[in-house]
C-alpha cells in the first residue's frame, strides 16, 4: 500500500509540474526533468518497486495504440516502405469492417 501512495504522490507531482510549466511558459519536459532530479536528490524517500510486467501491461499498449493511430500513411507511401504500408492497410481493412 505504501508503493501505491508513493506512486500517487509522484503522479500528482508530475501533474503539478505540467500545470506550473504551462503557466510559467517553461518547456514542460525541461521542468519535469528538473523536478525529477529534485525528487531524486531528496533523502529519505522510499524507492518505488514496480514489476516490469506491469509496465508492459499498463503503459506500453496505450503508447503503441496512440502511435499507430498517428502514423502518417502518406509519408510511409512516399518513403517507399511498402511492408509497413501493407501492414497498416491490412490491419485497417481487417478491423474496420
C-alpha positions in Angstrom: 0.0 0.0 0.0 2.9 2.3 0.6 4.0 1.9 -3.0 0.6 3.0 -4.2 0.7 6.1 -2.0 4.2 6.9 -3.4 3.1 6.4 -7.0 0.0 8.7 -6.5 2.2 11.4 -4.9 4.7 11.1 -7.8 1.8 11.3 -10.3 0.3 14.4 -8.5 3.8 16.0 -8.6 4.1 15.4 -12.3 0.7 16.9 -13.0 1.5 19.9 -10.8 4.8 20.4 -12.7 2.9 20.2 -16.0 0.5 22.9 -14.9 3.3 25.0 -13.5 5.3 24.8 -16.7 2.3 25.9 -18.7 1.7 28.9 -16.5 5.4 29.9 -16.4 6.0 29.4 -20.1 8.8 26.9 -19.5 9.0 23.9 -21.7 7.3 21.0 -20.0 9.9 18.3 -20.5 12.6 20.6 -19.0 10.6 21.3 -15.9 9.8 17.6 -15.5 13.5 16.8 -15.7 14.3 19.4 -13.1 11.5 18.2 -10.8 12.6 14.6 -11.2 16.1 15.5 -10.4 15.0 17.4 -7.3 12.9 14.4 -6.1 15.8 12.0 -6.7 18.1 14.2 -4.5 15.6 14.2 -1.6 16.9 11.8 1.0 14.6 9.5 2.9 12.1 8.9 0.1 11.4 5.2 -0.4 12.4 3.6 -3.7 9.3 2.6 -5.6 9.4 -1.0 -6.7 7.4 -1.8 -9.9 7.2 -5.1 -11.6 8.3 -4.9 -15.2 5.3 -6.9 -16.3 3.1 -4.1 -15.0 4.9 -1.6 -17.3 4.3 -3.8 -20.3 0.6 -4.4 -19.4 -0.3 -0.8 -18.4 1.9 1.6 -20.2 3.1 0.1 -23.5 -0.3 -0.9 -25.1 -1.7 2.7 -24.9 1.5 4.1 -26.3 1.6 1.7 -29.2 -2.1 2.3 -30.0 -1.6 6.1 -30.0 1.5 5.7 -32.2 -0.4 3.5 -34.6 -3.3 6.0 -34.9 -0.9 8.8 -35.6 1.2 7.0 -38.2 1.3 9.1 -41.4 0.2 6.7 -44.1 1.1 9.1 -46.9 4.6 9.5 -45.7 5.0 5.8 -45.5 4.0 5.5 -49.1 6.4 8.3 -50.2 9.4 6.9 -48.4 8.9 3.6 -50.1 8.5 1.5 -47.0 6.0 -0.9 -48.7 6.0 -3.5 -45.9 4.9 -1.0 -43.3 2.2 0.4 -45.6 0.8 -3.0 -46.4 0.8 -4.0 -42.8 -1.0 -0.8 -41.7 -3.6 -1.1 -44.5 -4.1 -4.8 -43.8 -4.8 -4.0 -40.2 -7.2 -1.2 -41.2 -9.1 -3.5 -43.6 -9.3 -6.2 -41.1 -10.6 -4.2 -38.1 -12.7 -1.5 -39.9 -15.3 -3.9 -41.4 
